[in-house]
Amino acid sequence: MVQYAKTAAVRRGILDACLTIFGESGFHGASMAEIARRAGISHTGLLHHFPRKEDLLMAVLELQDERSADYLARNAVLDAGADPLDVLRGMATTLIERDQRVGLVELSAVLTGEATATGHPAHDYFATRYRHIRSFMTRLFTRLGDEGRLSTDLSPTHLAALTIAATDGLHTQWLFDRAAIDVDGCVTSLMSSFVPELRPRPRE
């Protein structure tokens, strides 16, 4: 048990170093030697845990997306009678709360730009991630539309894409001016413009 905890701590230290370095230099600009140095281990020790830089990248991406990936994996809630508005709030939270971890936001901004190239090792990951999130949110907006709870003529597909685009774009602006950009407030205001139930109730 002690050895397992030590191994887990070493792996987490490596991933924390990767968050910083990938965020600074991108995937291609980072070197295994620098990652090992920042993690405080030998190059050989790094290779013991992650034989290839691609293995590191995928582990970091899984760490980055662990909350939203878990939420998406439980999308059966839509078929279990759950209120789609509650599910939408939960999904928005998983997309927004990365604000609490600056390194993840920086990493996402760098890697999503790099990964648009089809040869990038994370290209398929991000393509699949966006496709799954769009599909999930499209289902939510479709349910809300079918229940007469939307106040827009935009299609559920467009609403899903616009919400994701706003979240990602606001995160990028937030990196440049954290005091001025309220990602949560802006995304909530956007969604409340077409989901009236999200609008704050007027004070009596």
C-alpha positions in Angstrom: 0.0 0.0 0.0 2.8 2.4 0.9 4.6 1.6 -2.4 1.3 2.2 -4.3 0.8 5.6 -2.7 4.4 6.5 -3.5 4.0 5.5 -7.1 0.8 7.5 -7.4 2.4 10.5 -5.9 5.3 10.3 -8.4 2.9 10.0 -11.3 0.9 12.9 -10.1 4.1 15.0 -9.7 5.0 14.1 -13.3 1.6 15.1 -14.6 1.7 18.4 -12.6 5.0 19.1 -14.3 3.5 18.3 -17.7 0.6 20.7 -17.0 3.0 23.5 -16.6 5.4 22.6 -19.4 2.7 21.7 -22.0 1.0 24.9 -21.1 4.2 26.9 -21.6 5.6 25.2 -24.7 2.9 23.0 -26.1 3.3 19.3 -26.8 6.0 19.6 -29.5 8.0 22.2 -27.6 8.3 20.1 -24.4 11.1 17.7 -23.8 11.1 14.5 -21.7 14.3 15.7 -20.1 12.7 19.0 -19.0 9.6 17.2 -17.7 11.8 14.8 -15.6 13.8 17.8 -14.2 10.6 19.7 -13.3 9.1 16.6 -11.7 12.3 16.0 -9.6 13.0 12.5 -11.0 15.6 11.0 -13.4 14.9 10.6 -17.1 15.0 6.8 -16.6 12.5 7.2 -13.8 10.2 9.1 -16.0 10.4 6.5 -18.8 9.5 3.8 -16.2 6.1 5.5 -15.7 5.6 7.0 -19.2 7.7 5.4 -21.9 6.6 7.9 -24.6 5.7 11.6 -24.6 2.4 10.6 -26.2 1.6 8.5 -23.1 2.2 11.6 -21.0 0.0 13.7 -23.2 -2.9 11.3 -23.0 -2.6 11.0 -19.2 -2.7 14.8 -18.9 -5.7 15.0 -21.2 -7.5 12.4 -19.0 -6.7 14.5 -15.9 -7.9 17.6 -17.6 -11.2 16.1 -18.6 -11.9 13.8 -15.7 -14.9 15.7 -14.4 -16.7 16.3 -17.6 -15.7 12.9 -19.0 -17.4 11.3 -15.9 -20.5 13.5 -16.4 -20.7 12.6 -20.1 -20.3 8.9 -19.2 -23.4 9.2 -17.1 -25.6 10.7 -19.8 -28.2 8.0 -19.2 -29.7 10.5 -16.7 -31.4 12.0 -19.7 -33.3 8.8 -20.1 -34.0 8.3 -16.5 -36.6 11.1 -16.0 -34.1 13.7 -14.8 -34.9 17.4 -15.4 -32.9 18.5 -18.5 -32.4 21.9 -16.9 -30.7 20.4 -13.9 -28.5 18.3 -16.2 -27.6 21.4 -18.2 -26.6 23.2 -15.1 -24.3 20.3 -14.2 -22.8 20.1 -17.6 -22.1 23.8 -17.7 -20.4 23.6 -14.3 -18.0 20.9 -15.6 -17.1 23.1 -18.5 -16.7 26.2 -16.4 -15.0 25.0 -13.2 -11.6 24.6 -14.8 -11.2 28.3 -13.8 -10.2 26.9 -10.4 -7.1 25.3 -12.0 -5.2 27.9 -14.1 -2.8 25.3 -15.5 -5.6 23.3 -17.0 -7.1 26.3 -18.8 -3.7 27.3 -20.1 -3.0 23.8 -21.3 -6.3 23.5 -23.0 -5.8 26.8 -24.9 -2.4 25.7 -26.1 -3.3 22.1 -27.0 -6.6 22.7 -28.7 -4.7 25.2 -31.0 -2.0 22.7 -31.7 -4.3 19.7 -32.1 -6.2 21.2 -35.0 -3.4 19.7 -37.2 -4.5 16.2 -38.2 -1.0 14.7 -37.4 -1.0 15.9 -33.8 -1.3 13.0 -31.3 -4.2 14.7 -29.5 -6.2 15.5 -32.7 -8.5 12.6 -32.4 -9.0 13.1 -28.7 -10.2 16.7 -29.1 -12.3 15.9 -32.1 -14.1 13.1 -30.2 -14.4 15.2 -27.1 -16.1 18.1 -28.9 -18.3 15.7 -30.8 -19.5 14.0 -27.5 -20.1 17.3 -25.7 -22.0 18.7 -28.7 -24.1 15.6 -28.9 -24.8 15.6 -25.2 -25.8 19.2 -25.1 -27.9 18.9 -28.3 -29.9 16.2 -26.5 -30.4 18.5 -23.6 -31.6 21.4 -25.7 -33.8 19.1 -27.8 -35.5 17.9 -24.6 -36.0 21.5 -23.4 -37.4 22.5 -26.8 -39.8 19.6 -26.9 -41.0 20.6 -23.5 -41.5 24.2 -24.6 -38.8 25.6 -22.4 -36.7 27.4 -25.0 -37.2 31.0 -26.2 -35.3 30.9 -29.4 -35.7 29.6 -33.0 -32.1 28.4 -33.1 -31.7 24.7 -33.5 -30.5 22.6 -30.5 -27.4 21.7 -32.5 -26.6 25.4 -32.9 -27.3 26.2 -29.3 -24.9 23.4 -28.2 -22.1 24.6 -30.5 -22.6 28.3 -29.5 -22.5 27.4 -25.7 -19.3 25.4 -26.1 -17.8 28.2 -28.3 -18.7 30.8 -25.7 -17.2 28.8 -22.9 -13.9 28.1 -24.7 -13.6 31.7 -25.9 -14.3 33.2 -22.5 -11.7 30.9 -21.0 -9.2 32.3 -23.5 -10.1 35.9 -22.6 -9.9 35.0 -18.9 -6.3 34.0 -19.3 -5.5 37.5 -20.5 -7.6 39.4 -18.0 -8.8 37.3 -15.1 -10.2 40.3 -13.1 -12.4 41.4 -16.0 -13.9 38.1 -17.3 -16.5 36.3 -15.3 -16.8 33.0 -17.2 -19.5 31.6 -15.1 -21.6 34.8 -15.2 -21.2 35.2 -18.9 -22.1 31.6 -19.8 -25.1 31.7 -17.5 -26.3 35.0 -19.0 -25.9 33.5 -22.5 -27.9 30.4 -21.7 -30.5 32.3 -19.9 -31.2 34.3 -23.1 -32.7 31.2 -24.6 -33.6 29.2 -21.5 -35.9 31.5 -19.5 -35.9 29.4 -16.4 -32.2 30.1 -15.9 -32.9 33.9 -15.5 -32.6 35.1 -12.0 -36.0 35.8 -10.4 -36.7 39.6 -9.8 -36.5 40.6 -6.2 -39.8 41.4 -4.6 
